[in-house]
Amino acid sequence: MRNAKIAAVVVVIAMVVAAQRLGLFELLDDPARVKQTMVELGPWGYVAFIGAYTALQPFGMPGTVFVMAAPLIWPWPVAFALSMTGTMAASVVGFSFARFVARDWLSKRLPARFKAYDEALAKRAFATVVTLRFLFWMPPLLHAFFGVSKVRFWTHFWGSLVGYLVPLFVTSYFGQRAFDAMLNAPPAVWMGVGIGMVTIVAMGWIFRRQRAKRAVSP
């Protein structure tokens, strides 16, 4: 078992180093170059996209970078298929790494808000995985949480697949349209969006403050 863990760590490091040597980190800083490179690669562009997604997302690269980029590069059906494949592959890698390699280390460092779902996983594992994936998508910490939990691999796999379907479909189908709309939006729209976001954050902060006060009051 120890040799298997060491081998897994070596594979992860090799994947990240290979991505760096191939210039994938630099490509992500230049969207126009990403699109040109991926289109020129043809089917190999699909492989490069999924490979980079799988290697980088479970260890810190935001998955939304890949999911939002896909519909800007390919037609939405292709973008949806690639986003789903990459997201599932990254989820499996993150889950497996947490379960078989770094379980003890990660279990001590997960936020309490994730551990609060342990009971729900024990009673309704599939539904809980679907709900959490639908709400939070694919953060590495959620991969780790499922990996250190008692949820079975296939329950996690199929629950994640169902939970991802709607968000990834919406992002793939409307991604290009939303991007074009943002580019053409007048300054007043951006100002309204900014004010709305600030208002939502402020209301959430006030709500949490009030709830905390009620919790400590006699």
C-alpha positions as CSV (number, residue, x, y, z in Angstrom):
1,M,0.0,0.0,0.0
2,R,2.8,2.4,0.8
3,N,4.5,1.8,-2.5
4,A,1.2,2.4,-4.3
5,K,0.8,5.8,-2.5
6,I,4.4,6.8,-3.4
7,A,3.7,5.8,-7.0
8,A,0.5,7.9,-7.0
9,V,2.3,11.0,-5.7
10,V,5.1,10.5,-8.3
11,V,2.4,10.3,-11.1
12,V,0.7,13.5,-9.9
13,I,4.0,15.4,-9.7
14,A,4.9,14.1,-13.2
15,M,1.6,15.2,-14.6
16,V,2.0,18.8,-13.2
17,V,5.6,19.0,-14.4
18,A,4.6,17.8,-17.8
19,A,1.9,20.4,-18.0
20,Q,4.4,23.1,-17.1
21,R,7.0,21.8,-19.6
22,L,4.4,21.8,-22.4
23,G,3.5,25.4,-21.6
24,L,-0.1,24.8,-20.5
25,F,0.2,27.3,-17.6
26,E,1.3,30.0,-20.1
27,L,-1.5,29.0,-22.5
28,L,-4.1,29.6,-19.8
29,D,-2.9,33.2,-19.5
30,D,-3.6,33.9,-23.2
31,P,-7.2,32.9,-24.2
32,A,-6.7,33.8,-27.9
33,R,-3.6,31.6,-28.0
34,V,-5.5,28.8,-26.2
35,K,-8.3,28.8,-28.9
36,Q,-5.8,28.9,-31.8
37,T,-3.7,26.1,-30.4
38,M,-6.7,23.9,-29.5
39,V,-8.4,24.3,-32.9
40,E,-5.1,23.7,-34.8
41,L,-4.6,20.5,-32.8
42,G,-7.9,19.0,-34.0
43,P,-8.9,15.9,-32.1
44,W,-5.6,16.1,-30.2
45,G,-6.9,19.4,-28.8
46,Y,-9.7,17.4,-27.1
47,V,-7.0,15.2,-25.6
48,A,-4.9,18.1,-24.5
49,F,-8.0,19.9,-22.9
50,I,-9.1,16.8,-21.0
51,G,-5.5,16.0,-20.0
52,A,-4.8,19.4,-18.6
53,Y,-8.2,19.5,-16.9
54,T,-7.6,16.2,-15.2
55,A,-4.0,16.9,-14.2
56,L,-4.4,20.5,-12.9
57,Q,-8.0,20.9,-11.5
58,P,-7.8,18.4,-8.6
59,F,-4.7,20.2,-7.3
60,G,-5.7,23.8,-7.3
61,M,-6.5,25.0,-10.9
62,P,-10.1,26.3,-10.9
63,G,-12.3,24.0,-13.0
64,T,-14.4,27.0,-14.1
65,V,-11.4,28.1,-16.2
66,F,-11.8,25.1,-18.3
67,V,-15.6,24.9,-18.3
68,M,-15.9,28.6,-19.3
69,A,-13.2,28.3,-21.9
70,A,-14.6,25.3,-23.7
71,P,-17.7,27.0,-25.3
72,L,-15.5,29.8,-26.5
73,I,-13.3,27.4,-28.4
74,W,-15.7,24.7,-29.7
75,P,-19.4,24.4,-30.6
76,W,-21.5,23.9,-27.5
77,P,-22.1,20.1,-28.0
78,V,-18.4,19.5,-28.2
79,A,-17.8,21.9,-25.3
80,F,-20.4,20.1,-23.2
81,A,-18.9,16.6,-23.9
82,L,-15.4,17.8,-23.1
83,S,-16.4,19.7,-20.0
84,M,-18.3,16.7,-18.7
85,T,-15.4,14.3,-19.5
86,G,-12.8,16.5,-18.0
87,T,-14.8,17.3,-14.9
88,M,-15.6,13.7,-14.2
89,A,-12.0,12.7,-14.8
90,A,-10.7,15.4,-12.4
91,S,-13.3,14.4,-9.8
92,V,-12.2,10.8,-9.9
93,V,-8.6,11.8,-9.6
94,G,-9.3,14.1,-6.7
95,F,-11.5,11.5,-5.0
96,S,-9.0,8.7,-5.5
97,F,-6.0,10.8,-4.4
98,A,-7.8,11.7,-1.1
99,R,-9.0,8.2,-0.4
100,F,-5.9,6.2,-1.2
101,V,-3.0,8.5,-0.8
102,A,-3.6,11.5,1.5
103,R,-6.7,10.4,3.5
104,D,-5.3,11.0,7.0
105,W,-3.6,14.3,6.1
106,L,-6.7,15.7,4.4
107,S,-9.3,14.6,6.9
108,K,-7.7,16.9,9.5
109,R,-7.7,19.9,7.2
110,L,-11.2,19.9,5.7
111,P,-13.4,22.8,6.7
112,A,-16.1,22.0,9.2
113,R,-18.9,23.0,6.8
114,F,-18.1,19.9,4.7
115,K,-17.9,17.6,7.7
116,A,-21.4,18.7,8.6
117,Y,-22.6,16.6,5.6
118,D,-21.3,13.3,7.0
119,E,-24.6,12.3,8.5
120,A,-26.4,13.2,5.3
121,L,-23.9,11.0,3.3
122,A,-24.5,8.1,5.7
123,K,-28.3,8.3,5.2
124,R,-28.7,9.5,1.7
125,A,-25.3,9.2,0.0
126,F,-26.4,9.4,-3.7
127,A,-28.8,12.3,-3.2
128,T,-26.3,14.2,-1.1
129,V,-23.5,13.8,-3.7
130,V,-25.9,15.0,-6.4
131,T,-26.9,18.0,-4.3
132,L,-23.4,19.1,-3.3
133,R,-22.1,18.7,-6.9
134,F,-25.0,20.7,-8.2
135,L,-24.4,23.5,-5.7
136,F,-20.6,23.6,-5.4
137,W,-19.5,21.9,-8.7
138,M,-15.9,20.7,-8.5
139,P,-13.7,22.4,-5.9
140,P,-10.7,20.3,-4.9
141,L,-11.8,20.4,-1.3
142,L,-15.1,18.7,-2.2
143,H,-13.2,16.0,-4.1
144,A,-11.2,15.5,-0.9
145,F,-14.3,15.5,1.3
146,F,-15.9,12.7,-0.7
147,G,-12.6,10.8,-0.7
148,V,-12.2,10.8,3.0
149,S,-15.9,10.0,3.6
150,K,-17.4,6.6,3.6
151,V,-19.3,7.1,0.4
152,R,-18.7,4.4,-2.1
153,F,-16.7,5.1,-5.3
154,W,-19.5,4.3,-7.7
155,T,-22.1,6.2,-5.6
156,H,-19.7,9.2,-5.8
157,F,-19.2,8.7,-9.6
158,W,-22.8,8.5,-10.6
159,G,-24.0,11.1,-8.1
160,S,-21.4,13.5,-9.4
161,L,-22.4,12.8,-13.0
162,V,-26.0,13.6,-12.3
163,G,-25.1,16.7,-10.2
164,Y,-22.9,18.1,-13.0
165,L,-25.4,17.6,-15.9
166,V,-27.5,20.8,-15.5
167,P,-24.7,23.3,-14.6
168,L,-22.3,22.1,-17.3
169,F,-25.1,22.0,-19.9
170,V,-26.2,25.5,-19.1
171,T,-22.6,26.8,-19.1
172,S,-21.8,25.1,-22.4
173,Y,-25.0,26.1,-24.2
174,F,-25.0,29.7,-23.0
175,G,-21.3,30.3,-22.5
176,Q,-20.6,31.9,-25.9
177,R,-23.9,33.9,-25.7
178,A,-23.1,35.2,-22.2
179,F,-19.6,36.2,-23.2
180,D,-20.8,38.1,-26.2
181,A,-23.5,39.8,-24.1
182,M,-21.0,40.9,-21.5
183,L,-18.7,42.3,-24.2
184,N,-21.6,44.3,-25.7
185,A,-23.2,45.4,-22.4
186,P,-23.2,49.2,-21.7
187,P,-21.5,50.5,-18.6
188,A,-24.8,51.0,-16.9
189,V,-25.4,47.3,-16.9
190,W,-22.1,46.6,-15.4
191,M,-22.7,49.2,-12.7
192,G,-26.1,47.6,-11.9
193,V,-24.5,44.1,-11.7
194,G,-21.8,45.5,-9.4
195,I,-24.4,47.2,-7.1
196,G,-26.5,44.1,-7.0
197,M,-23.5,41.9,-6.0
198,V,-22.4,44.3,-3.3
199,T,-26.0,44.4,-2.0
200,I,-26.2,40.6,-1.9
201,V,-22.9,40.3,-0.1
202,A,-23.9,43.0,2.4
203,M,-27.2,41.3,3.1
204,G,-25.6,38.0,3.6
205,W,-23.1,39.5,6.1
206,I,-25.9,41.2,8.0
207,F,-27.9,38.0,8.1
208,R,-25.0,36.0,9.5
209,R,-24.2,38.7,12.1
210,Q,-27.8,38.6,13.3
211,R,-27.9,34.8,13.4
212,A,-24.7,34.8,15.4
213,K,-26.1,37.3,17.9
214,R,-29.2,35.2,18.4
215,A,-27.1,32.1,18.9
216,V,-25.1,33.6,21.7
217,S,-27.9,35.5,23.4
218,P,-29.5,33.8,26.4
